Amino acid sequence: MKVPFLDLKAQYLSIREDIHGAIQQVMEATAFAGGPFVARFENEFAAFCGTQHAVGVGSGTDALWAALVAAGIGPGDEVITVPDTFIATAEAISFCGARPVFVDVEETTYNMDPNKLEEYLKIRRSKSAIRKRPKAVIPVHLFGQTSDMDPIMAIARKYGLLVIEDAAQAHGAEYKGKKAGSIGDAGCFSFYPGKNLGAYGEAGAIVTSNDELAAKMRILRDHGQPRKYHHDLVGWNARMDGLQGAVLSVKLKHIDRWNEERRKNAGLYNRLLAAGDTVILPKEAAFAKHIYHIYAIRLRNREAAMAALGQKGIATGIHYPVPLHLTGAYRSLGYKLATFRLRSAARANSYPFPCIRN
């Protein structure tokens, strides 16, 4: 028996008739770029997240970019995030002209450490002559579990920072009963096909309850035009297409059940793997409802374990083999190998990050 790392076909087959019907509606309406099917999904997804607005865009990277630009982030600004994330988090910062700054993660959740965030901000406040100033913070809800948002929000408000949640892996995850994306000033989602809520192509969304931010993001995603040929801002082509909106509306109806199935599978993995003393299991924080986009374990002899699983037809992956501060793209920022606790040479040799997807 083969166990793939990701099986999109099995999910598709379970909802095939509804998907075909939704796509047929878009084709018959010829509503391909934006339009009513995107608007319907935006309303549904805003209600799902508990926000006033959802703005559909072309990808999760577009979502991060539009949220930052709408908030006025630009050249000379700093945006604080973490090194353990997909590069899109930092790319969006860079393409605004701002500078990404990395702070460490907690060892148990792999999400932003609020103490390290405040530690950095205290240092920056003391250096009043420095031109660049932190303007925003992007906590990343890695693997499907939210960051500890109450202290992050309190620190951000203390220092006057915007908070943009990178919820690209956290569709339906909760923090103290609140949905991911609804806690900060805005929340950014990717609907890449492999996500818990995945499109049949590229798509993303920003959720917010800030009317001004939502209005500006809607303009930015459509070449900066509030109406056709009237370009008030320098925007971009970042629209969601109608087919993706229709597909996502179908799949949104199932996301709670799918997430619960992932949680059930994660519980089974926890019980089966708990007998060993060489594996560090994912830890669900007391404040969180983890939706296990990735079931990530840490263990010694990663390569040997992955090879053994591969021989049995069980696929695994590594998320992420190179942290952002060590990539060629961001090496110029000057961070060293041992800057962050989970990425020191000793730690990397003993407890890397393999993962098994459920």
C-alpha positions as CSV (number, residue, x, y, z in Angstrom):
1,M,0.0,0.0,0.0
2,K,1.3,3.4,-1.0
3,V,0.6,6.3,1.5
4,P,1.2,9.6,-0.4
5,F,2.2,12.8,1.3
6,L,-0.8,14.5,-0.2
7,D,-3.8,12.9,-1.9
8,L,-5.9,15.6,-3.6
9,K,-7.7,13.0,-5.8
10,A,-9.4,11.2,-2.9
11,Q,-10.8,14.5,-1.6
12,Y,-11.9,15.5,-5.1
13,L,-13.7,12.2,-5.7
14,S,-15.7,12.7,-2.4
15,I,-17.2,16.0,-3.7
16,R,-17.0,15.5,-7.4
17,E,-20.6,16.1,-8.3
18,D,-20.8,19.4,-6.4
19,I,-17.5,20.6,-7.8
20,H,-18.6,19.9,-11.4
21,G,-21.9,21.7,-10.8
22,A,-20.1,24.7,-9.4
23,I,-17.7,24.9,-12.3
24,Q,-20.6,24.5,-14.8
25,Q,-22.3,27.5,-13.2
26,V,-19.2,29.7,-13.7
27,M,-18.8,28.5,-17.3
28,E,-22.5,29.3,-18.1
29,A,-22.2,32.7,-16.4
30,T,-18.8,33.4,-18.0
31,A,-17.8,35.0,-14.7
32,F,-14.1,34.2,-14.9
33,A,-12.3,37.2,-13.3
34,G,-13.7,38.3,-10.0
35,G,-17.5,38.5,-10.2
36,P,-20.4,37.0,-8.3
37,F,-18.8,33.6,-7.4
38,V,-15.8,35.4,-5.8
39,A,-18.2,37.8,-4.0
40,R,-20.2,34.9,-2.6
41,F,-17.2,33.1,-1.3
42,E,-15.9,36.3,0.3
43,N,-19.1,36.7,2.2
44,E,-19.0,33.0,3.3
45,F,-15.4,33.1,4.3
46,A,-15.8,36.3,6.3
47,A,-18.6,34.7,8.2
48,F,-16.6,31.5,8.7
49,C,-13.7,33.6,10.2
50,G,-15.9,35.9,12.2
51,T,-14.8,39.1,10.4
52,Q,-16.6,41.8,8.6
53,H,-14.7,41.5,5.3
54,A,-12.9,38.9,3.2
55,V,-11.0,40.1,0.1
56,G,-10.3,37.4,-2.5
57,V,-6.9,37.6,-4.2
58,G,-4.8,35.5,-6.5
59,S,-2.6,33.8,-3.9
60,G,-1.5,33.8,-0.3
61,T,1.5,35.9,-1.3
62,D,-0.8,38.5,-2.9
63,A,-2.8,38.5,0.4
64,L,0.3,39.4,2.5
65,W,1.4,42.0,0.0
66,A,-2.0,43.7,-0.3
67,A,-2.4,43.8,3.5
68,L,1.0,45.4,4.0
69,V,0.6,48.0,1.2
70,A,-2.9,48.9,2.3
71,A,-1.5,49.5,5.8
72,G,1.0,51.9,4.4
73,I,4.1,49.7,4.9
74,G,6.9,50.8,2.5
75,P,10.5,51.8,2.1
76,G,12.3,52.5,5.3
77,D,10.0,50.4,7.5
78,E,10.7,47.2,9.3
79,V,8.3,44.3,9.6
80,I,8.9,41.7,12.3
81,T,8.3,38.0,11.6
82,V,9.9,34.6,12.2
83,P,12.5,32.6,10.3
84,D,10.6,29.3,10.4
85,T,8.0,29.9,7.7
86,F,7.6,29.7,3.9
87,I,9.5,32.4,2.1
88,A,6.3,34.2,0.9
89,T,6.0,35.8,4.4
90,A,9.3,37.6,3.9
91,E,8.9,38.1,0.1
92,A,5.7,40.2,0.7
93,I,7.6,42.4,3.1
94,S,10.5,42.9,0.6
95,F,8.2,43.7,-2.3
96,C,6.7,46.5,-0.2
97,G,10.2,48.0,0.0
98,A,10.4,47.2,3.7
99,R,12.9,45.1,5.6
100,P,12.1,41.8,7.2
101,V,13.3,41.3,10.8
102,F,13.3,37.8,12.4
103,V,12.6,37.0,16.0
104,D,12.8,33.6,17.5
105,V,10.1,31.0,17.9
106,E,8.9,29.0,20.9
107,E,10.4,25.6,21.2
108,T,7.1,23.8,21.8
109,T,4.8,25.4,19.3
110,Y,7.4,26.6,16.7
111,N,5.4,29.9,16.6
112,M,6.6,33.5,17.4
113,D,7.9,33.9,21.0
114,P,6.2,37.0,22.4
115,N,9.1,37.5,24.8
116,K,11.6,37.7,21.9
117,L,9.3,40.1,20.1
118,E,9.3,42.5,23.0
119,E,13.0,42.0,23.6
120,Y,13.7,43.2,20.1
121,L,11.3,46.1,20.3
122,K,12.9,47.3,23.5
123,I,16.3,47.3,21.8
124,R,14.9,49.2,18.8
125,R,13.2,51.8,21.0
126,S,16.5,52.5,22.7
127,K,18.2,53.3,19.4
128,S,16.2,56.4,18.6
129,A,18.7,57.7,16.0
130,I,18.1,54.7,13.7
131,R,16.0,55.7,10.6
132,K,14.2,52.5,10.1
133,R,11.3,51.8,12.4
134,P,9.3,48.6,13.1
135,K,5.8,49.3,11.7
136,A,4.1,45.8,11.7
137,V,4.5,42.3,13.0
138,I,3.5,39.1,11.2
139,P,3.0,36.1,13.5
140,V,2.9,32.9,11.5
141,H,0.4,30.3,12.5
142,L,2.7,27.4,11.6
143,F,1.5,23.9,10.7
144,G,-2.1,24.8,11.7
145,Q,-1.7,26.1,15.2
146,T,-2.1,29.8,16.1
147,S,0.6,31.9,17.7
148,D,0.0,33.1,21.3
149,M,-2.0,36.1,20.1
150,D,-2.9,37.9,23.4
151,P,0.6,38.9,24.4
152,I,1.6,39.6,20.8
153,M,-1.4,41.9,20.4
154,A,-0.6,43.6,23.7
155,I,3.0,44.2,22.7
156,A,2.1,45.4,19.3
157,R,-0.4,47.9,20.7
158,K,2.2,49.1,23.2
159,Y,4.7,49.8,20.4
160,G,2.2,51.1,17.9
161,L,2.5,48.1,15.4
162,L,0.0,46.7,13.0
163,V,-0.6,43.0,13.4
164,I,-1.1,40.9,10.2
165,E,-1.7,37.2,10.9
166,D,-0.1,34.8,8.4
167,A,-2.8,32.2,8.6
168,A,-1.9,30.4,5.3
169,Q,-1.8,27.1,7.2
170,A,-4.5,27.7,9.7
171,H,-7.9,27.6,8.0
172,G,-10.3,27.1,10.9
173,A,-7.7,27.0,13.6
174,E,-8.7,28.8,16.8
175,Y,-7.2,30.9,19.5
176,K,-9.3,30.9,22.7
177,G,-12.4,30.3,20.6
178,K,-11.5,33.0,18.0
179,K,-10.8,31.9,14.4
180,A,-7.3,32.4,13.0
181,G,-7.2,35.6,11.0
182,S,-9.8,37.4,13.1
183,I,-7.6,38.6,15.9
184,G,-5.1,41.0,14.4
185,D,-5.7,43.9,12.1
186,A,-5.9,41.5,9.2
187,G,-5.4,37.8,8.5
188,C,-3.9,36.4,5.3
189,F,-4.8,33.0,3.8
190,S,-3.5,30.8,1.0
191,F,-5.8,28.5,-0.8
192,Y,-2.9,26.6,-2.6
193,P,-4.3,23.2,-3.5
194,G,-2.5,21.4,-0.7
195,K,-4.0,23.5,2.1
196,N,-6.7,22.3,4.4
197,L,-9.0,24.6,2.3
198,G,-7.4,24.4,-1.1
199,A,-8.5,25.8,-4.5
200,Y,-8.0,24.1,-7.8
201,G,-5.2,26.5,-8.7
202,E,-3.8,29.6,-7.0
203,A,-5.9,31.7,-4.7
204,G,-5.8,33.6,-1.4
205,A,-7.8,36.0,0.8
206,I,-7.4,38.6,3.4
207,V,-9.9,38.9,6.2
208,T,-10.4,42.0,8.4
209,S,-13.0,44.0,10.3
210,N,-11.3,47.3,9.4
211,D,-13.5,48.9,6.7
212,E,-10.8,51.2,5.5
213,L,-8.2,48.4,5.1
214,A,-10.8,46.3,3.2
215,A,-11.7,49.0,0.8
216,K,-8.1,49.8,0.0
217,M,-7.2,46.1,-0.5
218,R,-10.1,45.7,-2.9
219,I,-8.7,48.6,-5.0
220,L,-5.1,47.4,-4.8
221,R,-5.9,43.9,-6.1
222,D,-7.5,45.4,-9.2
223,H,-4.7,47.6,-10.6
224,G,-5.5,50.3,-8.1
225,Q,-8.9,51.1,-9.6
226,P,-12.1,51.7,-7.5
227,R,-13.9,51.6,-10.9
228,K,-12.8,50.7,-14.4
229,Y,-10.0,52.9,-15.8
230,H,-9.9,55.2,-12.7
231,H,-6.7,54.3,-11.1
232,D,-6.4,56.0,-7.7
233,L,-3.5,53.9,-6.5
234,V,-0.5,51.9,-8.0
235,G,-2.0,48.5,-7.5
236,W,-1.5,45.1,-9.1
237,N,-3.4,42.3,-10.9
238,A,-4.2,40.2,-7.8
239,R,-7.8,39.2,-8.4
240,M,-9.2,35.8,-7.5
241,D,-10.8,34.1,-10.5
242,G,-14.4,32.9,-10.5
243,L,-13.6,29.2,-10.9
244,Q,-11.6,29.3,-7.7
245,G,-14.3,31.2,-5.8
246,A,-16.9,28.6,-6.8
247,V,-14.7,25.7,-5.9
248,L,-13.8,27.2,-2.5
249,S,-17.5,27.8,-1.7
250,V,-18.1,24.1,-2.2
251,K,-15.2,23.0,-0.1
252,L,-15.8,25.5,2.7
253,K,-19.0,23.6,3.6
254,H,-16.7,20.6,4.4
255,I,-13.7,22.3,6.1
256,D,-14.9,21.8,9.7
257,R,-15.4,18.1,9.2
258,W,-12.1,17.7,7.4
259,N,-10.3,19.5,10.2
260,E,-11.9,17.3,12.8
261,E,-10.7,14.3,10.8
262,R,-7.2,15.7,10.8
263,R,-7.4,16.2,14.6
264,K,-8.6,12.6,15.0
265,N,-5.7,11.3,12.9
266,A,-3.2,13.4,14.8
267,G,-4.5,11.9,18.1
268,L,-4.0,8.5,16.7
269,Y,-0.4,9.4,15.6
270,N,0.2,10.7,19.1
271,R,-0.9,7.5,20.8
272,L,1.1,5.3,18.4
273,L,4.3,7.4,18.6
274,A,4.2,8.1,22.3
275,A,5.7,4.7,23.1
276,G,9.1,5.7,21.6
277,D,11.6,8.0,23.4
278,T,13.3,9.4,20.4
279,V,10.4,11.3,18.9
280,I,9.2,14.8,19.9
281,L,5.5,15.0,19.0
282,P,3.6,18.2,18.1
283,K,2.2,20.0,21.1
284,E,-1.2,21.5,21.1
285,A,-1.1,24.6,23.2
286,A,-3.8,25.1,25.9
287,F,-5.1,28.2,24.1
288,A,-5.3,26.6,20.7
289,K,-7.4,24.4,18.5
290,H,-4.8,22.9,16.2
291,I,-6.0,21.8,12.7
292,Y,-2.8,20.0,11.7
293,H,-2.2,21.2,8.2
294,I,1.1,19.5,8.9
295,Y,1.7,16.8,11.6
296,A,5.4,17.7,12.3
297,I,7.6,15.6,14.5
298,R,11.2,16.0,15.6
299,L,13.6,13.0,15.9
300,R,17.1,11.9,15.7
301,N,18.4,10.3,12.6
302,R,15.9,11.9,10.4
303,E,17.3,10.7,7.1
304,A,17.3,7.0,8.2
305,A,13.7,7.3,9.5
306,M,12.5,8.9,6.2
307,A,14.3,6.2,4.2
308,A,12.7,3.4,6.2
309,L,9.3,4.9,5.8
310,G,9.9,5.4,2.1
311,Q,10.7,1.7,1.7
312,K,7.3,0.9,3.0
313,G,5.6,3.3,0.6
314,I,5.0,6.1,3.2
315,A,5.9,9.5,1.9
316,T,7.3,12.2,4.2
317,G,8.6,15.7,3.8
318,I,10.6,18.4,5.6
319,H,9.1,21.8,6.5
320,Y,11.3,23.7,6.1
321,P,14.8,22.5,5.4
322,V,16.4,25.9,5.2
323,P,15.1,28.7,7.6
324,L,14.7,32.1,5.9
325,H,17.7,33.7,7.6
326,L,20.0,31.2,6.0
327,T,18.6,31.3,2.5
328,G,20.6,33.0,-0.2
329,A,17.7,35.5,-0.6
330,Y,18.1,36.8,2.9
331,R,21.7,36.0,3.8
332,S,22.5,39.7,3.3
333,L,20.5,40.5,6.5
334,G,23.5,39.2,8.4
335,Y,22.0,36.6,10.7
336,K,24.3,33.7,11.7
337,L,23.6,30.0,11.9
338,A,23.1,29.8,15.6
339,T,21.0,33.1,15.9
340,F,17.8,31.2,16.7
341,R,17.3,28.5,19.3
342,L,15.8,25.8,17.0
343,R,18.4,26.4,14.3
344,S,21.7,26.2,16.1
345,A,24.2,23.7,14.7
346,A,23.8,21.3,17.7
347,R,20.0,21.5,17.6
348,A,19.9,21.0,13.8
349,N,21.9,17.8,14.1
350,S,19.8,16.3,16.8
351,Y,16.2,17.4,16.3
352,P,15.4,18.5,12.8
353,F,11.9,18.9,11.3
354,P,10.6,16.0,9.4
355,C,6.8,15.7,9.1
356,I,4.1,13.2,8.2
357,R,1.0,14.7,6.7
358,N,-2.4,13.3,7.7
